[in-house]
Amino acid sequence: MNIRPVHVITLAEALPKHIEEVRQILQDMAALHRQEEGCLRFDVYADRKAPTRLNTIEVWVSRDAHQRHLDSTLVAKSIMLLFGKVRGMPEVRVLDAISEMEE
């Protein structure tokens, strides 16, 4: 069985008055999530055209590793820290590879 990494993009829009706080929360979250078993990458980006739109791009070693991440208290805590500081709920996109560069 060929286990492929799981790629995840999460899109969130910070409320303008909370942009700096949300950026810091996401940076802190990234540092913690990078330490989780199975995390290959966890990066945070801002949209150049709309700086309040923030994205995380994650790569997990497997679906099981990603599911353990989602089930963790760390994710629940992260969501609570963002509550009221972002517009609505972040949109999470779990991607299946169709064509990727070989390493």
RACOR-V727429 format. One record per residue. N is the residue number from 1. OMEGA is omega in whole degrees, 0 to 359 (NA if undefined). D_FIRST is the distance of its C-alpha to the first C-alpha in whole Angstrom. Layout:
N,OMEGA,D_FIRST
N,OMEGA,D_FIRST
This chain:
1,181,0
2,179,4
3,181,6
4,176,10
5,178,13
6,178,15
7,183,19
8,173,22
9,176,25
10,182,28
11,179,31
12,176,34
13,180,38
14,171,41
15,187,44
16,182,46
17,181,48
18,188,45
19,182,43
20,178,44
21,180,43
22,177,40
23,181,39
24,178,39
25,181,37
26,177,34
27,178,35
28,178,35
29,182,32
30,180,30
31,180,31
32,182,30
33,178,27
34,180,26
35,182,26
36,177,24
37,177,21
38,179,18
39,177,20
40,178,20
41,171,23
42,186,26
43,181,28
44,182,31
45,172,33
46,177,37
47,182,37
48,183,40
49,182,42
50,187,42
51,176,41
52,177,41
53,183,38
54,183,35
55,166,31
56,174,29
57,186,26
58,171,23
59,181,19
60,185,17
61,182,14
62,175,12
63,179,13
64,179,14
65,179,16
66,179,18
67,176,19
68,177,20
69,181,22
70,182,23
71,186,24
72,175,26
73,178,30
74,178,30
75,179,29
76,179,32
77,180,34
78,179,33
79,180,34
80,179,37
81,181,38
82,183,38
83,179,39
84,181,43
85,178,42
86,180,40
87,180,40
88,178,39
89,175,35
90,178,33
91,182,30
92,179,27
93,176,24
94,189,20
95,171,19
96,181,16
97,172,16
98,178,17
99,179,18
100,174,18
101,174,20
102,178,18
103,NA,19
